[in-house]
Amino acid sequence: MASALLVLNGPNLNLLGIRDPDAYGTASLDTIEREIEEAFPAVDFTFRQDNSEGVLIDHLHAAHEQGVDGVVFNPGGYTHTSVALRDAVDAIDPPTVEVHLSNVHAREDFRRTSRIAPVCVGQMSGFGAAGYHLAVRYLLNRVS
């Protein structure tokens, strides 16, 4: 049976390739998603992106209800502010890996604190799009 993973992206990630390419790279979110699917053809992926905190919470709840094996989550700017997203990740069964394209620890002070990471099984930061691939590989190894 194929593993099912949710790849969830938060605010402004729909602007990848346009917004601050020095920090986030030049690949669009569509390109990153396509590359993930090509790299892991046996995985049943669901890709979601939203700029709304409540919708992201709904996607996390749905992942729990649908029995997803794991979540790759880039909460974007909500990383540093959202207790509600932290509580949603903490409340669901599938393990979650937090992903950031840029190295948040080498940027502004406010980006160095994640409210989400303490309830995740791990965090990938600073590896660009490869961070998504590393998170998928980790989750697949965990569920096998």
FENDA-V515217 format. One line per field, one symbol per residue. ss: DSSP state (a for helix, b for strand, c for the rest). phi: phi as a letter, one per 20 degrees, with the letter a starting at -180 (. if undefined). A space follows every 50 residues. Layout:
BEGIN
ss->???
phi->???
END
This chain:
BEGIN
ss->cccbbbbbbcccaaacccccaaaaccccaaaaaaaaaaaccccbbbbbbc ccaaaaaaaaaaaaaccccbbbbbcaaaaaccaaaaaaaaacccbbbbbb cccaaaccaaaaccccaaaccbbbbccccaaaaaaaaaaaaaac
phi->.ffdceddcefmffegndekffedndfffgfffffffffcfeeeeddcbb edgffffgfffffffemgfacdcdflffgecefffgffffedfffcdecc feefeddggfeeddfegfddeacdbndmffgfffffgfffffee
END
